[in-house]
Amino acid sequence: MTSKQRAYLKGLAMNMDPIFNVGKASVTPEFIEGIREALEKRELIKIGVLKNCMDDPKELASLIAERSGAQVVQVIGKKIVLYKESRNNKKIMLPK
């Protein structure tokens, strides 16, 4: 992903609300499956890390991205933004 594409996705994610929250249970297989389904539908999602989660948000972001096949767009504080191009529901056209 180029820096231009990353900047474009950051702009799109700015007004989004988190659709998933990572809590005390951290990352479970069911959580990852939910992330995969959401990425297939939306392509770009935001995840919140709750205060009771003791894991580092940057480490969580790379773990979730690796397991779901997504790319980390950004991690700011306790918010994670992920992107994965959809096979069937292509909605976001990235700049070249």
CNS distance restraints for C-alpha pairs under 8 A (distance, minus, plus):
assign (resid   1 and name CA) (resid   5 and name CA) 6.24 0.50 0.50
assign (resid   1 and name CA) (resid   6 and name CA) 6.63 0.50 0.50
assign (resid   2 and name CA) (resid   6 and name CA) 6.21 0.50 0.50
assign (resid   3 and name CA) (resid   7 and name CA) 6.05 0.50 0.50
assign (resid   4 and name CA) (resid   8 and name CA) 6.25 0.50 0.50
assign (resid   4 and name CA) (resid  95 and name CA) 7.10 0.50 0.50
assign (resid   4 and name CA) (resid  96 and name CA) 7.85 0.50 0.50
assign (resid   5 and name CA) (resid   9 and name CA) 6.26 0.50 0.50
assign (resid   5 and name CA) (resid  94 and name CA) 5.87 0.50 0.50
assign (resid   5 and name CA) (resid  95 and name CA) 5.83 0.50 0.50
assign (resid   5 and name CA) (resid  96 and name CA) 7.29 0.50 0.50
assign (resid   6 and name CA) (resid  10 and name CA) 6.13 0.50 0.50
assign (resid   6 and name CA) (resid  73 and name CA) 5.97 0.50 0.50
assign (resid   7 and name CA) (resid  11 and name CA) 6.28 0.50 0.50
assign (resid   8 and name CA) (resid  12 and name CA) 6.49 0.50 0.50
assign (resid   8 and name CA) (resid  94 and name CA) 7.46 0.50 0.50
assign (resid   8 and name CA) (resid  95 and name CA) 7.68 0.50 0.50
assign (resid   9 and name CA) (resid  13 and name CA) 6.13 0.50 0.50
assign (resid   9 and name CA) (resid  44 and name CA) 7.76 0.50 0.50
assign (resid   9 and name CA) (resid  73 and name CA) 7.04 0.50 0.50
assign (resid  10 and name CA) (resid  14 and name CA) 6.11 0.50 0.50
assign (resid  10 and name CA) (resid  73 and name CA) 6.84 0.50 0.50
assign (resid  10 and name CA) (resid  74 and name CA) 7.26 0.50 0.50
assign (resid  10 and name CA) (resid  81 and name CA) 7.93 0.50 0.50
assign (resid  11 and name CA) (resid  15 and name CA) 7.98 0.50 0.50
assign (resid  12 and name CA) (resid  16 and name CA) 7.58 0.50 0.50
assign (resid  13 and name CA) (resid  44 and name CA) 7.31 0.50 0.50
assign (resid  13 and name CA) (resid  45 and name CA) 7.45 0.50 0.50
assign (resid  13 and name CA) (resid  46 and name CA) 7.13 0.50 0.50
assign (resid  13 and name CA) (resid  81 and name CA) 7.11 0.50 0.50
assign (resid  16 and name CA) (resid  45 and name CA) 7.86 0.50 0.50
assign (resid  16 and name CA) (resid  46 and name CA) 6.88 0.50 0.50
assign (resid  17 and name CA) (resid  46 and name CA) 6.54 0.50 0.50
assign (resid  18 and name CA) (resid  45 and name CA) 7.14 0.50 0.50
assign (resid  18 and name CA) (resid  46 and name CA) 4.52 0.50 0.50
assign (resid  18 and name CA) (resid  47 and name CA) 4.75 0.50 0.50
assign (resid  18 and name CA) (resid  48 and name CA) 5.57 0.50 0.50
assign (resid  18 and name CA) (resid  79 and name CA) 7.71 0.50 0.50
assign (resid  19 and name CA) (resid  45 and name CA) 7.03 0.50 0.50
assign (resid  19 and name CA) (resid  46 and name CA) 6.21 0.50 0.50
assign (resid  19 and name CA) (resid  47 and name CA) 6.07 0.50 0.50
assign (resid  19 and name CA) (resid  48 and name CA) 7.79 0.50 0.50
assign (resid  20 and name CA) (resid  35 and name CA) 7.93 0.50 0.50
assign (resid  20 and name CA) (resid  46 and name CA) 7.19 0.50 0.50
assign (resid  20 and name CA) (resid  47 and name CA) 4.91 0.50 0.50
assign (resid  20 and name CA) (resid  48 and name CA) 6.23 0.50 0.50
assign (resid  21 and name CA) (resid  47 and name CA) 5.64 0.50 0.50
assign (resid  21 and name CA) (resid  48 and name CA) 4.58 0.50 0.50
assign (resid  21 and name CA) (resid  49 and name CA) 5.55 0.50 0.50
assign (resid  21 and name CA) (resid  50 and name CA) 6.45 0.50 0.50
assign (resid  22 and name CA) (resid  26 and name CA) 5.57 0.50 0.50
assign (resid  22 and name CA) (resid  27 and name CA) 6.90 0.50 0.50
assign (resid  22 and name CA) (resid  47 and name CA) 7.39 0.50 0.50
assign (resid  22 and name CA) (resid  48 and name CA) 6.26 0.50 0.50
assign (resid  22 and name CA) (resid  49 and name CA) 4.78 0.50 0.50
assign (resid  22 and name CA) (resid  50 and name CA) 5.92 0.50 0.50
assign (resid  22 and name CA) (resid  53 and name CA) 6.79 0.50 0.50
assign (resid  23 and name CA) (resid  49 and name CA) 6.51 0.50 0.50
assign (resid  23 and name CA) (resid  50 and name CA) 5.29 0.50 0.50
assign (resid  23 and name CA) (resid  51 and name CA) 7.54 0.50 0.50
assign (resid  23 and name CA) (resid  52 and name CA) 5.99 0.50 0.50
assign (resid  23 and name CA) (resid  53 and name CA) 4.88 0.50 0.50
assign (resid  24 and name CA) (resid  50 and name CA) 7.91 0.50 0.50
assign (resid  24 and name CA) (resid  52 and name CA) 5.47 0.50 0.50
assign (resid  24 and name CA) (resid  53 and name CA) 4.63 0.50 0.50
assign (resid  24 and name CA) (resid  54 and name CA) 7.33 0.50 0.50
assign (resid  25 and name CA) (resid  53 and name CA) 7.57 0.50 0.50
assign (resid  26 and name CA) (resid  53 and name CA) 6.51 0.50 0.50
assign (resid  26 and name CA) (resid  55 and name CA) 7.57 0.50 0.50
assign (resid  27 and name CA) (resid  31 and name CA) 6.15 0.50 0.50
assign (resid  27 and name CA) (resid  32 and name CA) 7.06 0.50 0.50
assign (resid  27 and name CA) (resid  60 and name CA) 7.95 0.50 0.50
assign (resid  27 and name CA) (resid  64 and name CA) 7.58 0.50 0.50
assign (resid  28 and name CA) (resid  32 and name CA) 6.43 0.50 0.50
assign (resid  29 and name CA) (resid  33 and name CA) 6.24 0.50 0.50
assign (resid  30 and name CA) (resid  34 and name CA) 6.27 0.50 0.50
assign (resid  31 and name CA) (resid  35 and name CA) 6.29 0.50 0.50
assign (resid  32 and name CA) (resid  36 and name CA) 6.22 0.50 0.50
assign (resid  32 and name CA) (resid  64 and name CA) 6.84 0.50 0.50
assign (resid  32 and name CA) (resid  67 and name CA) 6.95 0.50 0.50
assign (resid  32 and name CA) (resid  68 and name CA) 6.20 0.50 0.50
assign (resid  33 and name CA) (resid  37 and name CA) 6.33 0.50 0.50
assign (resid  33 and name CA) (resid  68 and name CA) 7.60 0.50 0.50
assign (resid  34 and name CA) (resid  38 and name CA) 6.17 0.50 0.50
assign (resid  35 and name CA) (resid  39 and name CA) 6.06 0.50 0.50
assign (resid  35 and name CA) (resid  68 and name CA) 6.90 0.50 0.50
assign (resid  36 and name CA) (resid  40 and name CA) 6.24 0.50 0.50
assign (resid  36 and name CA) (resid  68 and name CA) 5.59 0.50 0.50
assign (resid  36 and name CA) (resid  69 and name CA) 7.99 0.50 0.50
assign (resid  37 and name CA) (resid  41 and name CA) 6.40 0.50 0.50
assign (resid  38 and name CA) (resid  42 and name CA) 5.89 0.50 0.50
assign (resid  38 and name CA) (resid  43 and name CA) 7.37 0.50 0.50
assign (resid  38 and name CA) (resid  45 and name CA) 7.39 0.50 0.50
assign (resid  39 and name CA) (resid  43 and name CA) 4.44 0.50 0.50
assign (resid  39 and name CA) (resid  44 and name CA) 6.24 0.50 0.50
assign (resid  39 and name CA) (resid  45 and name CA) 6.67 0.50 0.50
assign (resid  39 and name CA) (resid  70 and name CA) 7.99 0.50 0.50
assign (resid  39 and name CA) (resid  83 and name CA) 7.03 0.50 0.50
assign (resid  39 and name CA) (resid  84 and name CA) 6.04 0.50 0.50
assign (resid  39 and name CA) (resid  85 and name CA) 7.79 0.50 0.50
assign (resid  39 and name CA) (resid  86 and name CA) 7.03 0.50 0.50
assign (resid  40 and name CA) (resid  84 and name CA) 7.44 0.50 0.50
assign (resid  40 and name CA) (resid  85 and name CA) 7.45 0.50 0.50
assign (resid  40 and name CA) (resid  86 and name CA) 4.91 0.50 0.50
assign (resid  40 and name CA) (resid  87 and name CA) 7.15 0.50 0.50
assign (resid  40 and name CA) (resid  88 and name CA) 7.61 0.50 0.50
assign (resid  40 and name CA) (resid  89 and name CA) 6.93 0.50 0.50
assign (resid  41 and name CA) (resid  86 and name CA) 7.09 0.50 0.50
assign (resid  41 and name CA) (resid  89 and name CA) 6.23 0.50 0.50
assign (resid  42 and name CA) (resid  86 and name CA) 7.73 0.50 0.50
assign (resid  42 and name CA) (resid  89 and name CA) 7.68 0.50 0.50
assign (resid  42 and name CA) (resid  91 and name CA) 7.42 0.50 0.50
assign (resid  43 and name CA) (resid  83 and name CA) 5.50 0.50 0.50
assign (resid  43 and name CA) (resid  84 and name CA) 5.12 0.50 0.50
assign (resid  43 and name CA) (resid  85 and name CA) 5.56 0.50 0.50
assign (resid  43 and name CA) (resid  86 and name CA) 5.80 0.50 0.50
assign (resid  43 and name CA) (resid  90 and name CA) 7.64 0.50 0.50
assign (resid  43 and name CA) (resid  91 and name CA) 7.33 0.50 0.50
assign (resid  43 and name CA) (resid  92 and name CA) 7.30 0.50 0.50
assign (resid  44 and name CA) (resid  81 and name CA) 7.17 0.50 0.50
assign (resid  44 and name CA) (resid  82 and name CA) 5.77 0.50 0.50
assign (resid  44 and name CA) (resid  83 and name CA) 4.54 0.50 0.50
assign (resid  44 and name CA) (resid  84 and name CA) 6.71 0.50 0.50
assign (resid  45 and name CA) (resid  81 and name CA) 5.77 0.50 0.50
assign (resid  45 and name CA) (resid  82 and name CA) 5.49 0.50 0.50
assign (resid  45 and name CA) (resid  83 and name CA) 6.65 0.50 0.50
assign (resid  46 and name CA) (resid  79 and name CA) 6.79 0.50 0.50
assign (resid  46 and name CA) (resid  80 and name CA) 5.57 0.50 0.50
assign (resid  46 and name CA) (resid  81 and name CA) 4.47 0.50 0.50
assign (resid  46 and name CA) (resid  82 and name CA) 6.44 0.50 0.50
assign (resid  47 and name CA) (resid  79 and name CA) 5.72 0.50 0.50
assign (resid  47 and name CA) (resid  80 and name CA) 4.99 0.50 0.50
assign (resid  47 and name CA) (resid  81 and name CA) 6.34 0.50 0.50
assign (resid  48 and name CA) (resid  78 and name CA) 5.88 0.50 0.50
assign (resid  48 and name CA) (resid  79 and name CA) 4.70 0.50 0.50
assign (resid  48 and name CA) (resid  80 and name CA) 6.36 0.50 0.50
assign (resid  49 and name CA) (resid  53 and name CA) 6.68 0.50 0.50
assign (resid  49 and name CA) (resid  57 and name CA) 6.76 0.50 0.50
assign (resid  49 and name CA) (resid  78 and name CA) 5.00 0.50 0.50
assign (resid  49 and name CA) (resid  79 and name CA) 6.24 0.50 0.50
assign (resid  49 and name CA) (resid  80 and name CA) 7.85 0.50 0.50
assign (resid  50 and name CA) (resid  78 and name CA) 7.33 0.50 0.50
assign (resid  55 and name CA) (resid  59 and name CA) 7.32 0.50 0.50
assign (resid  55 and name CA) (resid  60 and name CA) 6.77 0.50 0.50
assign (resid  56 and name CA) (resid  60 and name CA) 6.19 0.50 0.50
assign (resid  57 and name CA) (resid  61 and name CA) 5.99 0.50 0.50
assign (resid  57 and name CA) (resid  75 and name CA) 7.13 0.50 0.50
assign (resid  57 and name CA) (resid  77 and name CA) 7.45 0.50 0.50
assign (resid  57 and name CA) (resid  78 and name CA) 5.98 0.50 0.50
assign (resid  57 and name CA) (resid  79 and name CA) 7.53 0.50 0.50
assign (resid  57 and name CA) (resid  80 and name CA) 7.32 0.50 0.50
assign (resid  58 and name CA) (resid  62 and name CA) 6.42 0.50 0.50
assign (resid  58 and name CA) (resid  75 and name CA) 6.35 0.50 0.50
assign (resid  59 and name CA) (resid  63 and name CA) 6.16 0.50 0.50
assign (resid  60 and name CA) (resid  64 and name CA) 6.00 0.50 0.50
assign (resid  61 and name CA) (resid  65 and name CA) 5.99 0.50 0.50
assign (resid  61 and name CA) (resid  72 and name CA) 6.56 0.50 0.50
assign (resid  61 and name CA) (resid  75 and name CA) 7.33 0.50 0.50
assign (resid  61 and name CA) (resid  80 and name CA) 6.26 0.50 0.50
assign (resid  62 and name CA) (resid  66 and name CA) 5.97 0.50 0.50
assign (resid  62 and name CA) (resid  72 and name CA) 6.88 0.50 0.50
assign (resid  63 and name CA) (resid  67 and name CA) 6.23 0.50 0.50
assign (resid  64 and name CA) (resid  68 and name CA) 5.95 0.50 0.50
assign (resid  64 and name CA) (resid  70 and name CA) 7.85 0.50 0.50
assign (resid  65 and name CA) (resid  69 and name CA) 5.59 0.50 0.50
assign (resid  65 and name CA) (resid  70 and name CA) 4.58 0.50 0.50
assign (resid  65 and name CA) (resid  71 and name CA) 5.61 0.50 0.50
assign (resid  65 and name CA) (resid  72 and name CA) 6.27 0.50 0.50
assign (resid  65 and name CA) (resid  82 and name CA) 7.12 0.50 0.50
assign (resid  66 and name CA) (resid  70 and name CA) 6.63 0.50 0.50
assign (resid  66 and name CA) (resid  71 and name CA) 7.90 0.50 0.50
assign (resid  69 and name CA) (resid  84 and name CA) 7.20 0.50 0.50
assign (resid  70 and name CA) (resid  82 and name CA) 6.25 0.50 0.50
assign (resid  70 and name CA) (resid  83 and name CA) 5.59 0.50 0.50
assign (resid  70 and name CA) (resid  84 and name CA) 4.69 0.50 0.50
assign (resid  71 and name CA) (resid  82 and name CA) 5.61 0.50 0.50
assign (resid  71 and name CA) (resid  83 and name CA) 5.26 0.50 0.50
assign (resid  71 and name CA) (resid  84 and name CA) 6.21 0.50 0.50
assign (resid  72 and name CA) (resid  80 and name CA) 7.52 0.50 0.50
assign (resid  72 and name CA) (resid  81 and name CA) 6.16 0.50 0.50
assign (resid  72 and name CA) (resid  82 and name CA) 4.73 0.50 0.50
assign (resid  72 and name CA) (resid  83 and name CA) 6.52 0.50 0.50
assign (resid  73 and name CA) (resid  80 and name CA) 7.81 0.50 0.50
assign (resid  73 and name CA) (resid  81 and name CA) 5.37 0.50 0.50
assign (resid  73 and name CA) (resid  82 and name CA) 5.41 0.50 0.50
assign (resid  73 and name CA) (resid  83 and name CA) 6.49 0.50 0.50
assign (resid  74 and name CA) (resid  80 and name CA) 6.06 0.50 0.50
assign (resid  74 and name CA) (resid  81 and name CA) 5.35 0.50 0.50
assign (resid  74 and name CA) (resid  82 and name CA) 7.37 0.50 0.50
assign (resid  75 and name CA) (resid  79 and name CA) 5.73 0.50 0.50
assign (resid  75 and name CA) (resid  80 and name CA) 4.61 0.50 0.50
assign (resid  75 and name CA) (resid  81 and name CA) 6.41 0.50 0.50
assign (resid  76 and name CA) (resid  80 and name CA) 6.66 0.50 0.50
assign (resid  85 and name CA) (resid  90 and name CA) 6.91 0.50 0.50
assign (resid  85 and name CA) (resid  92 and name CA) 7.98 0.50 0.50
assign (resid  86 and name CA) (resid  90 and name CA) 5.32 0.50 0.50
assign (resid  86 and name CA) (resid  91 and name CA) 7.95 0.50 0.50
